[in-house]
Amino acid sequence: MEDHVTTGANDDGFDATSTADDVLAGIDLSGRTVVVTGGYSGLGLAVTRSLARAGALVVVPARRPDAARRALAGVKGVDVDVDELDLADLDLADLDSVRMFAERFRRGHDTLDILIANAGVMACPETRVGPGWEAQFATNHLGHYALTNLLWPALTSAGRARVVAVASGYNPGWSIRWDDVRFERGYDKWAAYAQSKLANILFARHLDIVGRAHGVHAFSVNPGWILTSLQRHLTIGEMVAAGWVDPDGNPAPALFRTPEQGAASVVWAATAPVLDDHGGDYCADCSISRDGPEDSDEAARLWALSARLTGLDVAA
């Protein structure tokens, strides 16, 4: 986990050891509608569970709705019946699927208070989706960019909405491969993953600029290191060599936190009153971090590229 420098927007006492339920203690989300992509496993499941317990109506789009329903039905301690969780299929790598989900959502919901862009893929083998897009960039960034644009009327109708992009621990060496964003000239699964996570951070930064006049604020979040199905494309050997797990697959306790602890920063960015006057920030450990990229021109450039690739741009 990367160390980070925080700003003063952390007056509520939460830190890396806090859980999502700690953050939401005393916060009533009754009457609020939330969309959590990938909200039925790992970090997303912890986010969904805590938001539902706080009273929110949680919409969980899922590429595998049956698996999502089973996962949510098995969660212990959720104070709402699983039938109150609206599940609809969504494949973020397929723009037609994103469009259909957004249309279904808008038919059933006038407003969207919180959108949590959580679903993702990490270090997968070279995979092409849609019109030849690299799968990690398409799923982690472009799908969420398109979803946000298509849900824009519901977000702006909320009066005050937040969008949270789940990123990762920022590294200054990350970059967007502007001349080869599809990685057609030599695929590197980790460089492609880093590009997609940098895109999450830059997306939130520019989205806040686009949305602030409409009451929509955006944040990106590093949830910390969590061992979930996100690592499904890695072998045990790779994770042992990286020092993540021992040969039996047990996670290194000094590195990893629980999904509930990782979810804390996500729901903090989505709900914390101390962030009412903030936006576009990169957050970690329930605080605003100064470690994120500083170049807003890069964020604007990514927005323009994403608009060109998807044909969607609420800023226009």
N, C-alpha and C positions, 0 to 999 in steps of 0.2 A: 504494500500500500504506500502511496506517495504522500509525504508530508505536505502540508499546505499552510499558507498564511491566510488568516481570516480577517474580515472587517468587523466593524462594530455591530453589524446586524445580527447579533446572536445574544440578545439580552434575556432569553428565556431559559438558559441553563442547560440546553441539550447538547450532547456531544456524540462521539463515536460509539459509546456504550448504550445510548438511548435506543428504545424500540419505537416502532410506529405507534403502539398503544400509549406509550409515554407522551409522545408528541401530541396525540389527539385527545389526551385526557382533558375533560372539561370543554371540548369543542363539539358543538352540536351541528351536524351536517344534514339534519332533516330538511327535506325540500330541495336539496342540492342533487344535481345529476352529474355523474362522473363516468367517463370512458377510460378504461384501463386496457391497453392492448397487451396481449400475453398475460392477462390477469388470472390465469388458472394454474400456474406452476411457478415454483421458485420464488424469486423476488416479487413478481407480479401477484402471485397468490397471497403473499403476506400483505401487499398493498391493498388488494381487494378486500381481504378479510378485515383489516383495520378500518378502512373507510366505511364498509357496511356496518360494522359495529358502532361507528360514530353516527349512523343514521342516514348515510347517503344512499341514493339509488345508483347502483353500480352496473354499468353496461360493460360486458366482457366480450368483445369480439374475439373470435377464435378460429384458427384454421381447422381445428378439429373440435367442433361443438360438443360431440358426445363425450370426448375426453374431458373437456372443460366442465361439463355438467357433472360428471362423476367426481372430478377433483373438488369442485365447490360443494357438492353434496356431502363429501366426506370431511369437510372442515369442521372441527369442534369449536364450539363457543361463539359461532356467528349468531347474532341476535335477530337476523332476518331469515325467513324461509328461503331456500335456494330458488324457489319458483319466482321470487321477487327480483332475482338477478336476471337481467335480460341478456340472453346469449344469442349471438348471431355470427355466422361464419364470415371470416375475413382472411384473405391472403394478401399481405402487404406487398408482396413481390408482383402482384397482378393488379394493374390499375383499374381494370374492369371490376374486379372484386372490391377494391377500395370504393369505387364509385357506387356500386350497388349497396354496400353497407351504409355509406353516408346517406343515400337516398332513403333507405329503410329507417335509419335513425331519425332523420328529419321528419319523416311521416309520423313518427310516434312521440317525438320530443320537440318542443318549441325552443328550449334553451339547453345549453351545455355549460356547466359551471367550471368543470375541470376536465382537461384532457391530459392523460398520462401516457406518453409515447414510450412504452416499456419493452415491447416485444423486440427480439433481435436474434441474430445468429453471430457466432464467433468462430473465426479461424477454420472455416469450412473449405473443402476442396474446391478447386475452380469450378464455378457453376454460373451458367448464363440463364437469365430470366427475361421475360418480356422481349423487348426489341434488342436483345443482346447485352443488357446491363449486367454488371458484376453483382452477384447475389447479395453480398454484404452491404454494399452501398445502396442497392435497391430496397432491401428489406429494412435495414436500420435507419436509413435516411429518406430516400425518395418516397417510400410508401407512407411514412409519417408526414412528410411535407405535403403530399397529395391529400391525405386524410384531413389535415388541418385546414387546407384550403377548401375542401368540400364541406367541412363542418363549420365554416366561417359564419354563416348566418346564425347558427345556434349559439356559437361562442359570443358573437357581438350582441345577441339578444339577451344574454345573461346580465348585461349591465356591468358586471365586474367578473371576469373569468381569468383562469390561469391555465397555461400549457406548460407541462413539465417533460422535458426530453431526458431520458435516462442515458447518460453517456458512460464514461469510465474515468480512471485516473489519468489526467492530462499529462502528456509528455511533450516538452518543447520541440522534440524531434519529429513530431507528427506533421504531416503535410497532406494537402489535397494534390493529387497528381493531375494537375490542370490539363496537361497535354495528352493524358492517357487515363482519364478517370475510370474507364472500363477495364483497366489492367489487361489490355490486349497485347502489350509488349512485355511479357514476363510477369507471371502471376506470383505474388507473395502473399500468403494467406494472412500473415500478421500485419503487413503494410496495408493490405486492403481493409482489415478490421480497424486499424488505427485511423485510416481515412474516413471510415464511416462514423467512428466515434467523434472525431474532430468535427465532422459535418453536423452531428447532433448539437455540439456546443455552439458552432457558428449559426446554425439554424435558429436556435433559441435567441441568440443575440439579435439577429435581424428581425425575427418575428416580433420581438418586443417593440422595436422601432415602428414596425408596420401597425402593430395592434394597439399601442398605448392611447391613441386618439379615440379608439373604440372601446376602451375599458378592458382590453385583453393584454395581460402581461405574460411573459415567458421566462422560464429558467431552465438551465441544464444542471444535471446532478451526477456526481460520482458517488454511487452507493457503497463503494468499498469492495473488497474481495469477498465473494460469496460462491460457494461450491454448489452449483445447481445443474440443471440440464443444459445450460448454456455451454458447458464444456463437453458436450456430447461428441464433438468432432475430434477431440483430442484423445490420444491413447494414454493409458496409465504410465507407460514409459516416458512419454513427453512431459507429463505432469510431475513425475518423480525427478526427471532431469532438471526441471525448472525449480524444484524445491517446494512445489505446491502440496504434494501428498507423499506419504510413505509407500513402500511397495504394496501394502494392503489397501491402499486407496484412502487412508485416513488423512484429512486435511491438516496442514501445518497450523497449529493454534495461534502462532504469532502473526499469521497472515490473514486468516479468514474470520469473518464475523457471521452471525446467523442471518437468515433472510429477514427476520423481524428487525434486526439492527440495521441492515441495509435499507429496508423499507422506510426507516425513520427519516432519512434525509429526503426521500421522495415525497412523503406526505407532508414533511415540514415545508418544502418548497411549494407544495400545492395549497397549503392552508394557513401557514404561520402569519398571524397578524403583523409581526415585525417586518414582514416583507411587503406590506401594503404600498409603501412608497418606493419600492425597488422594482427592477425588471431587467431582463437580459443577462442576469448574473449566472456564473458558474458556482455551484454549491457543493459542499462536502462536509460530512460530520455535522449536519444541522447548522450550517453557517455559510456565509458567502466567502468564497475563496478568492485570493488574488492570483492564483496560479494559472488561471485560464489564459487563452490567447488574447492579445490586446488589439489586434488589427481588425477594426470594424470594416475596412475595405474588403478583407477576405470574406467576411460574412455577407456583404452585399453581392460580392462576385458569386458566391455559392448560391444565393437566392436566385440570381439571374440565370445561372446554369440550371438549377432545379426547375425554374419556370419554363425554360426552353425544352427541357427533357420531358416534362409532364404535360405541358400545355396549360398549366394552371398558375394563376398569379393574382391573389386578392389585392396585392399592392398596386396593380395596374388599374 
